Amino acid sequence: MSLDDKLDQVLARHDELSGRLATETGMDPRTMGELSRELSELEPVVEQIHRLRRARREMADAEAMMADPEADSEMRALADEEYRALKEQLPALEEEIRLALLPKDANDEKNAILEVRAGTGGEEAALFARDLFRMYEKYAELKGWRLEVLSMEETDMGGAKEVVARVSGQGVFAKLKFESGVHRVQRVPDTESGGRIHTSAATVAVLPEMEDVEVHVEEKDIRVDTFRAQGAGGQHVNTTDSAVRITHFPSGVVVSCQEEKSQHKNRAKAFTILRSRLYEQQRREQEQARDDNRRLQVGSGDRSERVRTYNFPQDRVTDHRINLTLYKLEKVLAGEALDDVVDALIAEDQAEKLAEMVAGA
């Protein structure tokens, strides 16, 4: 199918949706909401199509003027200038439309469940996990997002064995989803008296937050236990059984939450984490069945290969998936330069999808 055939399909679908929403009566609210969302997503694409086709028409008019023997030389010169300018614009307009036509990740606009866990490296890995989490905290603040800690297991030295947080805002999952994987740090730990560089790791998983209507959890499939919340070192931090642990028998997923003093709030947060993990498990199983050789990086969290290295002695951050190296480690960890990495990963993903679209055309 040619690009123009695809554009005609988009315009036809836009007209169909506009007509249905304008004329159909008695439409149920859910269907109306779905059609309205689809129409709003198509609006900017339709505008781009009109802009492209307008440029093509103007090019044809200019070309006709250039070939018109009755036109004076000044008009032909103006037409030639306009033709050249439009011809330069055309590839960019077509590229914009191809990007707009790429399959959308249905989860891109969702909030995200962010999980950071210490990996190999003992206490230094826990300290690095805490540094990574602070990076995402600062990044969320710069983006105007809201970050809420759902669960945190700290160490005596201020590190984090595990942190789970909910990040909410516009386009959160679209921005964070490529953070999933193993992050490695190379630095001299504060506890190292000999000045030796240590290598340790932390694992990041980013999951789309799912509602109960999207991933329903049956009561018969779970067990909910309550216990007293504990702080670093294992000491109890309150006197009531406010902490909640949910075990999902069919999947084997276990989730616990103890950040709130209210058992009810901890239970609600634990279910939020559980639904997101179950969705991600289902998504990975479906992807594996469809293509055993292709593993998505989104939210995998258990990939053995590293995705990024933070080298303190060299002030270097390297993302190994796209061979991107930045010499501004402190700015990346402060969230200020994280977009330099995130946007490059998004651009690479779009380029791969465009190549697939062109190959399949």
Summary of the structure (lengths in Angstrom):
residues: 361
radius of gyration: 26.2
end to end distance: 5.3
largest distance: 95.0
contacts: 1076
relative contact order: 0.10
helix: 50%
strand: 21%
